[in-house]
């Protein structure tokens, strides 16, 4: 609020008092800007747009593109950081230590391929071992030559998809063994020709099976030895 200037009184030289005069002074609002100038900036912008609308339109479009580019860059940066995080987690899982050079995507693919191959090979070896045990334990009942059968490519292919954890694994192996023997009679056990003068219960004393006697045994005799004395069979066969 502006206050009116105080009345001033002047005295003439003859001692008489002059009339008091009042001087009104208008003080501008705080900030030193007149009310009429508050929107000068906005008015100038509006005037500029009106005077050159094409230039204003181009400027607005440029600003929009800059904003869109900034948003895109932010998204790409976030995606790249997430990708790096995933690569680091995979690298740690594959045995890379902190501080080592970060592997590339191609290097990680190679590592994963190698790990997968090793896992598949280990699983196949375990499956084959379990299948061989089933064959050797049941060779006599199945009428197959266990040694020849377990070395057969046909039998290997027949059990390739079997799961050792399955409840039907043993029966599936027996079925595959019989089918392989039917397709290839050489995989069947030869008729027993006696014990070649050796006792199949093994032992270390007189009459125990020698390596030479074992080498002359038929498939069925070896199957019987494995069934009755697996420890001796493994020692003589080297399995």
Secondary structure as GFF3:
##gff-version 3
##sequence-region A 1 239
A	DSSP	three_ten_helix	35	37	.	.	.	ID=ss1
A	DSSP	alpha_helix	40	51	.	.	.	ID=ss2
A	DSSP	alpha_helix	53	93	.	.	.	ID=ss3
A	DSSP	alpha_helix	105	142	.	.	.	ID=ss4
A	DSSP	alpha_helix	146	150	.	.	.	ID=ss5
A	DSSP	alpha_helix	153	158	.	.	.	ID=ss6
A	DSSP	alpha_helix	169	183	.	.	.	ID=ss7
A	DSSP	three_ten_helix	185	187	.	.	.	ID=ss8
A	DSSP	alpha_helix	211	216	.	.	.	ID=ss9
A	DSSP	alpha_helix	219	228	.	.	.	ID=ss10
A	DSSP	alpha_helix	230	237	.	.	.	ID=ss11
###
